[in-house]
Amino acid sequence: MTRADICGADDDDGIDRLKTALRDCGLLGNSDYHDSPLGVGLMTYRRGEAVLTVFIDAWCVDIAGPDELVREVLEALSSG
C-alpha cells in the first residue's frame, strides 16, 4: 500500500487535475463524482479489483492504494 499527498484542500486546480487523472486511469467512483466536487471525507475509486482511496480534509488531499495504481495516478497527474 502506497500513500501520496496530492495538493492542498483549497487547490481547486489540483483537485480538478486529480479528478481528470482518476478518470484517465479508468478509476470509477460513485456515479455523480464527475458532476460534483470532491467533498470532505474518504472516497473509494475502483478499477477491477484494485481500490484507490482519496482522502480530503481541511488541509490536504491524498491518495492511497496499491503501489502500481498510485504510481499510475501520479504519472497521469504529472503528464496532464
Buried (B, 14 or more C-beta within 10 A) or exposed (E): EBEBEBBBBEBEEBBBBBBEBBBBBEBBBEEEBEEEEBEEEEBEBEBEEBBBBBBBEEEBBBBBBBEEBBEBBBEBBEEE
